[in-house]
């Protein structure tokens, strides 16, 4: 503690001697000593410096903490991949592409809604098909699908039975298709997070040009000395 107090006091006196400013009041010195005591107890002392960021004084070292420059920050593709696998949309958040979140979560919500709706309709038509196929007159759940004033009797029973069966199969296919689309949206969100992070490190030069220069092409397969070399054109594309 004595050594650290000596270092801080030395820095304070050196700054005063170099800048020829008025000495710090006693209240500031007491506050600094209290921060040093708190630092030695396990905390971290932070001192703001003009035009130099923030100095962090620990018990054994002094570090200079500078603010992160987000304009030069590049995401890690592997980290973005794992985040997208664990939590849908987390990869887009890590890549700082927040505008993609409504697309990702909108796709998930739409697929879940379609899957729930088709599953409900499938169960209703499946139960109606079972009720119209049995001989129990008390099971008449199919009546809620009939138009006003229509009834099912022996003349149209087979027709309605085919209708309920076809609709039952249709909603079952749509339910299964909604599930596969949900898996596809999840896979696309993972691929997008990885590719987006990978392309963020792809450097594209500002020099986009095409150069055409003469070149000498060696024909090593030719045994004739006169045909061992030929002239051509070399095209070079910079991007």
URMO-V442340 format. One line per field, one symbol per residue. ss: DSSP state (H for helix, E for strand, L for the rest). burial: I if it has 9 or more other ideal C-beta (glycine too) atoms within 8 Angstrom, else O. A space follows every 50 residues. Layout:
# URMO-V442340
ss: ???
burial: ???
This chain:
# URMO-V442340
ss: LHHHHHHHHHHHHHHHHHHLLLLLLHHHHHHHHHHHHHHHLLLLEEEELL LLLEEEELLLLEEEELLLLLLLLLLLHHHHHHHHHHLLLHHHHHLLLHHH HHHHHHHHHHHHHHHHHHHHHHHHHHHHHHHHHLLLLLLLHHHHHLLLLL LLLLLLHHHHHHHHHHHHHHHHHHHHHHHHHHHHHHHHHHHHHHHHHHHL LLLLLLLLEEEEEEEEEELLLLLLLLLLEEEEEEEEEEL
burial: OOOIIOOIOOOIOOOIOOOOOOOOOOOOIOOIIOIIIIIIOOOOIOOOOO OOOIIIIIOOOOOIOOOOOOOOOOIOIOIIIOIIOOOIIIIIIIIOOOOI IOOIIOIIOOIIOIIOOIIOIIOIIIIIIIIIOOOOOOOOIIOOOIOOOO OIOOOOIOOIIOOIIOIIOOIIOIIOOIIOIIOOIIOOIIOIIIOIIIOI OOOOOOOOOOOOOOOOOOIOOOOOOOOIOOOOOOOOOIO
